[in-house]
Every structure is written in C-alpha cells, then in structure tokens.
Amino acid sequence: MNLNETVALIRGLHRQRRFAMKVQQKLDRSLESFIRINATEWNPNADDADREKANRHVREIIMSIRDGTPHDLADEVHMADAARYPADTRRAAAEKAMEKAAKELPVFRWIESIRGAGALGLATIVAEAGDLANYPNPAKLWKRLGFAPFDGYAGSTWKRATWRPRTLTAEEWIANPFSGERYALMSQIATWLVNAQWIAGDKKAGEEGRPNGPYGEVYAVRRKQTLASHSDWTDGHRRKDALRIAMKAFLRDLWAEWNPDAIVVRTRIRHEKVKVKRTARHTPRVAA
C-alpha cells in the first residue's frame, strides 16, 4: 500500500475501535452507576471530594468481585463483563491491525527510537489527524488534536466549567473546536510517553523524580516553571499541564519527521528553559 492507502486503512480501523470503545464505556458507566446506587452511600448532592470517594469505592468493589471476592452484586458484574466481551474482542483486533499498518509508515523507524512511543500511539494520531503532510505547520496539528490554546487557556480548560474564566460563544467554539474524546486519546499517548521517560522519586522524601529522555525533560522543566509561576495549582494540575507541553514537543518532532523537506526547530533540551519556536518551510505532498 502507498501512504494514502495506509492512512485510510488506519482511519477506518480506528472508527471500528472507537465504536467498540463507546460500547465498553456505556457498559462500564451503567455497571458503575448500579453499584454506586446499590452498594455505597453515594449522595448526588455530595461535594466533589465525597463523590470521588464513592466512585473509588465503586471501582474497588468491581475489582474485588473480578478477583473472586464474594459479593451480593457479583452476578451483575459478571453479566456486564460478559456483555462487554464482544466489544473487548473487536477493539483488540482493530488495535492489532492498526499497529500492523502503522509499522508500514515511513516515520515508524523514528517512533521506534523514542522511549515510550509505539505503533498504536502513532496509529491513533494518524487516525485522528490524517496525513500529517496536510498540516502546513505543527501549530495546525496541535489545533486539530486539542493542544492549541485559545485566549491563553488550553482547550481542556474551556470545557471545564470550574476552570474556564467565561463561557465561549457558539462562534468561538466553531473557530476553536475542541473534541474531548480526541484529546483524551492524545492525553493517554502523552502519559505513555512521559511515564517511560521518567524515573519516579521517593514520595516520602518529597522527591519528584527525574527525566529519562528528551520529552521527560520537557515535562520536568515545565513542572518547575509552573511551580514558580502558578503556586495555586494542585500537583495534578501541574502534571496535566506538563504532559500537554511534552506532547506538543513530541507532535512537533513527529510532524518534522513526516515532512522531511520542512524546516522546523526540533526539541532542544535545556535544564532551565525550553523554547518552542514554531517556524516552518513546508511543501505539502499531494493527497490522493
């Protein structure tokens, strides 16, 4: 297959995968809701902390049942798992085929050289973005995948009512689209990437850990910067922000590998500062 055929194959397989994932998610949420109502003291009017505590309890109950612990609601968990099995099987088959196709892409040799990057992550990016030659610069790719900021805030911030400074108008959403499902897939790839390039520190000793690769270092530098500039942020907020910046660096480098005739500043690691310059000279390939 040529490049266009491979990209089309990956995108078709990904649509099948996404459908299987939706079936999985619907079954999972239904099961969790049933367990939450019938096996916990969940209160819909509780605050966020109590609601999250109840949700953790639900997950613990489901996991314990799957591990063989007797429970009054075990039959319901096993029924939901049996209903989920066809979607599990279909998703696994689609992902295996996506990985096989991704290995045929010219950039896969570069992907193999990156700790934490893999065929499924590459396939997912291509499935959601299409041929990366259709993007005149990395910033356009960032926007497609949910990593371009609007008015100084990340797209994910605008989706959270408790985070956003205001509500966007319909016209602003059209001009700056953001898909939560697509961004969730990209965030998972970012997590795989950074976790593989990060050596965990001793939490009891207050150690944050240290990077073990270029994108891990981008992550580390960003966390250090936000610790000083956003002291009000939680550790979880700092982590998500740093994962976003590391993923943007990875996507920029992937775009450069995909478009070898372009000139773009690649990731350069500096212990105190990481500069991201987005300039490119690009001659797009002709799409079929």
N, C-alpha and C positions, 0 to 999 in steps of 0.2 A: 504493500500500500504506500501511496505517497503521503506527504504531510497532511494535506487537506482531508484525505480519506481516514487517516489515523485520528485526527482531531474529531471528525464527525462520528467515528465509532465510539470514541471515549465519551462524547457528549450524549449519545444515545444510551450507552450503558449506564451513565450517571443518572439519567432520567429514571431508568428502572430502579436503580439503587435508591434514589430519593423517594420513590413511591413506597418501596419496602420499608424505608426508614420512617415514613409517615405512619404506616400501619403499625410498626413497632411502638412508636411514640404514643399513638392513640390507645393501644392496649396497655402500655405501661402506665399512662396517666389514669386510665379507668381503674386499673388494679390499685394504684396508689390511693386514689380517691376512696375506693371501697374500704381499704384497710384503714385509712385515716378516720373515716366516719365510724367504723365499727370496732376499732381496736385501740384508739387513742382518745385523749381528752381534748382533741382539736376543737378550737373555737374560731369561727370565721371572723369574729370581732377582735381577736387577739392581736397584739402588736407583732411587728416583723420578727423579733427575736423568738417569741413563743411559737409563732407559725413555723419558723425554720426548725426549731427544736422538735416540733411534732412531725415535720417532714423527715427529719433524720431518724426519728423513732420508726416511722413507716418503712424506711429503707432497711433499717436494721431487722425489723420483723420479717420482711420479704427475704432478705439474705439468710436469716436463720432457718426459715422454712425450707429454702432451697438446699441448705446444708443438712437437712434431715431432722431439725428440731420439731417435735410435735406441736401443733397449734390448731385451735378451733377453725381457723380460716385457711388451713393448708390446702384443702380441696380447691378453693378459689384461686390460689396462687398457681397450683399445678394446671388448672383449667386454662388460665391466662397464658401460661408458658406453652401449653400445647397449641393454643390458638396462634401464638407468636411464631411457632416453628417454621411454617412455610415462608414467612417474611424473613426470618433469620437465614434460611437456606438461600432464598432468592438474592438477598443482599450480599451474602458471602460469595455467590457465584458471579454477581456483577462486579464486585470489587476485585476478584481474582482476574477477571477478563480485563478490567481497567488497568490493573498493574501490568499485565502482559502487553497491552497496547502502549502504555507509557514508556516501556523499555525500548520501543521502536523509535521514540522521538530523538532527534539529534542532541537535545540538551540532557538526555538521561546520563550520559557519561559524566557530565559536570555534577548532576544531582548525586551520583554515587560517591563523589569526592567530598560531599558535605555531610558531616556527622549530624544525624537527626532528620535528614531529608530522605525521602523514599519515593518509590514508584506510585503508591496510592496518593500521597500528598500532591505530587506533580500532576497526576491524572485529575485530581479534584480541582486544582487551579485551572487546568486547561478546560475541563468540563464547564466550569462556571464563567470563564473568560473567553474561551475560544482561542483562535490563533493569535498568539501574542504579537505577531507582526502587524496586526490591525491597530495596535495602540501606538501613536506617534511618540510617546514618551512614558516613562514609568508612572508619572503622576496620573495619567489616564487609566492605567491599570489599577492603581491604588483606588481611584474613584469607583471603578467597576466592582472591586472586591470589598468595598466598605471601609477603606483606610484613609480616604481623603477628608480632611476636616472641613467644616463649614462654620464661618464666623468665629473661628478659634476653638471650636469644640469638635471632638470626634463624633462620627455618625451614631455610634452606640450611645453616646451621651444624650443626643437629641431624642432617642427612643425611650429613655427612662424619665418618667415624669418627675422623679425625685432628684434627678441630676440636671436636667436641662434648665437654662435660665428663662426660657419662654417657650411657647408653643409655636412651631413653624406653620406658616400658611400652606395651603394646598399648592400654590405656585412655587414656593420654596422647596417643597418635597419633590415636585416634578423636576426642578432644576438640580436638586441634590438628592437623588434617590438613594435609599439605603435598605438592603434586604437583610433582616435579622437572621434568616436561615443561612444565607450565603456567608455572612460574617461569622456565624457560629462554626461553620466548616473551616473557614480560614483560621479562626482562633485555635481550633484543635490542632491544625498543622503547625501553628506558631508554638503551641505548647510542646508538641513532639520535638520541634527543632531546638528550642531553648533548653528543655529538660535534658536533652542529650549533650548539650554544650554547657552544662552547669554542674559543678561539684558542690553538693549540699554542705553547709556548715553545721556546726553544733548549735542547735537552737537554744539549748540550756545555757550555753556560754555567750549567747547573743550574736553568734556568727551568722552572717547572711549567706555565706558560701562564696565561691569564686568561679569565674568563667573558664570553660574548657574548649573554646572555639571562638571564631570571629563574631558570630551572632550572639553568643553568650556574653561576649564583652560589650556589644552594643546594648544589650539588656542591662548589664551591670552599670554601665555609665549612665544610662537613663534613670535607673533607680536612685543612683547617687544624686543626680541633678534634681529629681523631684522631691527627694528627702529634704533638700535645702530650700527649694522654691515653693513646695506645697506641703508644709508641715501639718496641714489639716487633713491630708489624705490618709486613709487607712492603708495598711500594708497590702490588702487585697486590691485596692485601687491603684497603688503604685505598681503592683505586679502586672495588672491588666494593661496599664499604660505602657510599661516597658516591653511587654510582649508585642504590643502593637507596633512600637518603634523598631524592634528587632525584625518583625515580619516585613515591615516596609523595606528595610535594608535588604532582606532576602529576595523580595519581589523585584526590587530594582536590579539586583545582580542577575536574577533569573531572566528578566527582560533583556538585559545586555547580552547574556549567553544566547538567547533566542534570536537576537538581532545583531549578529557579529559585525555588521558594517556600521553600526551606530557608535557614536562616541558618548559615553556616559561615565560619570565619576562613580567608581565602584567603592565598596566598603573599605574604608581605611580606619584602622583601629588606633585610637589614641587614648591613653589612660585617663586623661582629664576631660576630653571633649571629643565628640563625634560630629563631624559636619556632614550634612546631607545636601549635596548640590545636585539639582535636577536640570541638567542641560544635556541635550542630545542632538546629534545629527542623524537622521533616520531616513532610510529608503525602504518603505514597506514592500513586502512581497505581494504579488498579485494573487488574490484569493480566487479559487475556482468558482 
